[in-house]
Amino acid sequence: MASPSVTKVALVQMRCGPEPEANFAKAVERIRDAAKRGAQIVCLPELFRSQYFCQSEDHTNFALAEEVPGHSTKALDEIARETGVVIVASLFEKRAAGVYHNTAAVIDSDGKLLGKYRKMHIPDDPSFYEKFYFTPGDLGFKAWPTRQGKIGVCVCWDQWYPEAARLPALRGAELLFYPTAIGWHPAEKEKYGAAQHSAWETMQRSHAIANGRYVAAINRVGHEAQAGGPGLECWGQSFGVAPSGEIIAKARVEQEERRMAGVNWQGEEEE
Amino acid sequence: MASPSVTKVALVQMRCGPEPEANFAKAVERIRDAAKRGAQIVCLPELFRSQYFCQSEDHTNFALAEEVPGHSTKALDEIARETGVVIVASLFEKRAAGVYHNTAAVIDSDGKLLGKYRKMHIPDDPSFYEKFYFTPGDLGFKAWPTRQGKIGVCVCWDQWYPEAARLPALRGAELLFYPTAIGWHPAEKEKYGAAQHSAWETMQRSHAIANGRYVAAINRVGHEAQAGGPGLECWGQSFGVAPSGEIIAKARVEQEERRMAGVNWQGEEEE
């Protein structure tokens, strides 16, 4: 199917609670709602089924993982078919005993799982102990020809690497999605918070400019406490950028929101 | 010699007139002035010896070219030795009959020409007809260990390519210089001017963030008329960026200025 000239993209900025099934049900509700409002592609935040468990190194968290394809993609396949939207869903993948990935599934609007991207750049910073959980990806950077346009998907920390944006763009992706879980350390927010957020936004804008592509970053929102730690203040502000680098949709810092961005594959944009 | 912990860098934002010798004399004066004020490294705008002749395709402009090393570097070697500053100078290089480059010379503070970079990404846009004049560079992306710190040099349009920043950074450059000649087409300025400038600034900030390096872009300033054309409105706004992406020095839109940036090789900054 040919891409329509303007595609409506929904960025679902979610607050993720302690109950995976509740988060999943909320995500499904948000996808249905976005579809009703005309969305053709919907992207959810990184690891939206749970709170951001990488704040600590805890073996019990491996129980959150699942196969991909598996339980979640099967349910999302049905939602995609029902609503007719493309879904980008970030999941904690159990590949085999002892081998786990931070994976994004790309589901076409007919319900078919087109494929998956396994996160390549794995952070290991305070409160972001992803190296404890995730093996770096082995599937390369891809572009998927969905029924709503050709898209690329990277995940969160890939955002800091221009190469990660360049490769799917060179493979023809016209829009790059970044499911994200980024936030402030509460103790650092006052001193470094504004600069950290500005650096993050600047990087995604630069990927749009350098590659002449649309870029969308979809973040979680709200403070996620963790026993024994200061927690993480997810900074929301999910946004979409036009190839010019101009921000065409932006969610707020502290609220759950669904932002729509109109992506004109001919290179113009509308809110 | 070990790098001092803070190095003073001067960004010389110049208006370039029709007389090459007058421009050159002005540049020398600016270098001496910067040195008096404590500068240890000075960078001049792209092709500062002349107005931006690539606004048109005109064979007579090849007469502006010179050998590198040659007349200009010989004079600048002496100024570097006299003042004790490192100089980054962008020159129109005549390599051989019919082979010309857009070249940046790196002169150490003892007057030694450390080497040169020949611009790799050659634009060919309206009023930027560089492909008529310049053969793409053949010397790679380098890092030079000057007596004031290890620096990399790219030139203007390289600014839009993350790879061009990555390569000298991977070779150890702690500060990347971009001699620049960028401006608005007068007819487009109102509609696109703000977005174009923002995209330009965003790209350089992203190079600093992505590579954890200081970045400085040194532009010319003022309207440069050309017979038969609308001219080019060089947008000034030369600036320096810290590894965090924060702008630590910025010149104005319409004035000649020398801006100093304090580069702390340990990763902090001061104006």
Boltz contact constraints between the chains, C-beta under 6 A:
constraints:
  - contact:
      token1: [A, 162]
      token2: [B, 162]
      max_distance: 6.0
  - contact:
      token1: [A, 162]
      token2: [B, 210]
      max_distance: 6.0
  - contact:
      token1: [A, 195]
      token2: [B, 244]
      max_distance: 6.0
  - contact:
      token1: [A, 195]
      token2: [B, 246]
      max_distance: 6.0
  - contact:
      token1: [A, 199]
      token2: [B, 209]
      max_distance: 6.0
  - contact:
      token1: [A, 199]
      token2: [B, 245]
      max_distance: 6.0
  - contact:
      token1: [A, 202]
      token2: [B, 202]
      max_distance: 6.0
  - contact:
      token1: [A, 202]
      token2: [B, 205]
      max_distance: 6.0
  - contact:
      token1: [A, 202]
      token2: [B, 206]
      max_distance: 6.0
  - contact:
      token1: [A, 202]
      token2: [B, 245]
      max_distance: 6.0
  - contact:
      token1: [A, 203]
      token2: [B, 206]
      max_distance: 6.0
  - contact:
      token1: [A, 203]
      token2: [B, 209]
      max_distance: 6.0
  - contact:
      token1: [A, 205]
      token2: [B, 202]
      max_distance: 6.0
  - contact:
      token1: [A, 206]
      token2: [B, 202]
      max_distance: 6.0
  - contact:
      token1: [A, 206]
      token2: [B, 203]
      max_distance: 6.0
  - contact:
      token1: [A, 206]
      token2: [B, 206]
      max_distance: 6.0
  - contact:
      token1: [A, 209]
      token2: [B, 199]
      max_distance: 6.0
  - contact:
      token1: [A, 209]
      token2: [B, 203]
      max_distance: 6.0
  - contact:
      token1: [A, 210]
      token2: [B, 162]
      max_distance: 6.0
  - contact:
      token1: [A, 244]
      token2: [B, 195]
      max_distance: 6.0
  - contact:
      token1: [A, 245]
      token2: [B, 199]
      max_distance: 6.0
  - contact:
      token1: [A, 245]
      token2: [B, 202]
      max_distance: 6.0
  - contact:
      token1: [A, 246]
      token2: [B, 195]
      max_distance: 6.0
